Amino acid sequence: MSAPEDAGPPWLADFQRRFGATLRVPLDRSSGTLTASPALYDPQLRAEAAEANGDARLAVYNRQYWFRLFEVFHASFPLLARLLGPWQLNALTSRFLEQSPPHHWDIGLAAQGFAQATSPSLAHPAHRQALWLDETGLRRQTSGAMRGDRPWVPNSP
């Protein structure tokens, strides 16, 4: 049996897997700022990128990927973002994504499952209420778009 025509060459699939894993390395919060951790990147990818100051270039992609993910979560959970503040929501987002990394081409779907996974860790009832309200709004928006009630334009791959 032959591989599907759109599968691409094996070396490309391997590179995409390694590059994707590198992008998903969580940003380090220990210094009080969000910084990349090049030492945690795929060693082979680092070696291949070293010729062009690879760590710095990969760090740019890594930071931008995570900042985009944070934007998705802030937009999906605006009430919780206001109550917790961006730093705390980013911490919850990071913990969730370390356990459930996105695997869909549409980064907007990365927040699926966040409310169920995060609710038990929220001690304050107002935070859980905000999470529930945000999740309810998100489900309505998604289901309305699926019914054709609202225009929905997914992110392009």
N, C-alpha and C positions, 0 to 999 in steps of 0.2 A: 504494500500500500504506500502510495507516495504522499508527501507532505502537502498540505493545502498551498495553493499558489501564493497566498498573501502571508505565509509564515515568515518569509525572509530567510536570509542565510543564518546558520547557527551562530557565527561570530557576532552578528548584529544583536541577536536575542541575548547572548551572553553579555555584551557591552551594555545593552539597555537594562538588564537585570542589575549589573554592578553599578551603573550610573544612577539608577533609581534608588538603590539601597543607600548610596552616598547622599543623595538629596534628602532622604528621610532620616538621616542622623539628626537627632534632636539638638537644638541649640543649647549651649551651656549657659545656665542662669547663675552660677555660683559667684560671679564677680559683680552681680547687680545689673549687668547689661546682658543682652542676648548676643553671644558670640559663637562662631563656628568652632568645631572641634576636629580639625583636620587629622589628628592622630587616630580618629575613629573611622576614617574613610577607608574604602576598599584599598588594600595595599597595591594591588596590581594597577588599579586605576590611577592611584597617586604616582606610581612609577611612570606610567604612560604620560601623565600630564606634567611631570617634573620638567620636561624640556621647555615648557612655556609657563614657568612659575605656577605649576599646577595647583598647589594648595590654595593659593590666593584666588585663582580662577574658580576652582570648585567651591570655595567658601562663598563666593558671590552667588552662585546658583543655590547653594544650600540655604543661605540666609533669605534669599528672595522666595524660595519655595515655602519656607516656614512663615515668612511674613504674609504671603498669599493665603496660606492655611489659616493664620490668625484672623485675617480679614474675613474669611468665610465664616468662621465661628462668631466673630463680633457681629456680623450682619445677620446670622441665623439666630443669635441669642442676645438681642439688644438690651432687654431688661436686665438679664443676668450680668451683662457687661457693665451696665451702669451701676448696679449694686456692688459688684465685686471690684470693679476697676479693671483696666486692661491687663495689668501685670498678673493678677490672680486668675483672670479668665485664661490668659495665655498658659499659666501653669497647669490648670485643669485640662486645657486643650492638649498640651504636650503629653501629659500622662495618658490621656485617652488615646492619642495617636500612636504612642509607643506600644500600647496594647492592641490597637486596631488600626494599623496603617492603611491609608487609602489605596485602593487597588483599581479604581475606576478612572477612566480618562477624564471624566468631568469632576474637577476638584470641588465643585459645589456640593457634591454628594458626600464629601468627607465627614460632615457632621452627623450623618445617619448613625443612630445608636448612642449618640453622646448623652442625651437626657437620661436614658435608662442606665447607662454606665456611671454617670456622674451623680445622680440624685442621692444615692446613699451616702456619699462623701460630704454632702452639704449639711452642715450642722444647723444653720439658721433657717427657720420655717419660711421666711420671706425669700430666701435664696431658692429654696425648692419651689415655691409658688411662682417665682419669676421664670425659673427653668421650665415649669409646666406650661405657663402662658406662652413662652417663646416657642416651645415644642408644638403646642396646639396651633399657633399661627403658622409655623413652618409646614405642618401637615396639611392645613387648609390650603395654603399657597400651592403646595405640590399637587394635592388632589384636584384642586380647581384647574390647574394647568393641564392635568391629565384628562379632565373632562372637556377641556377647551374653553373654560370660563375666562381664563386670563392668558394673555400671550406669555409664553415661557421660551426663552432662548437659552439653550444649554451652552456651556463653554465649548469652544471648538477644540478638538484634539490637537 
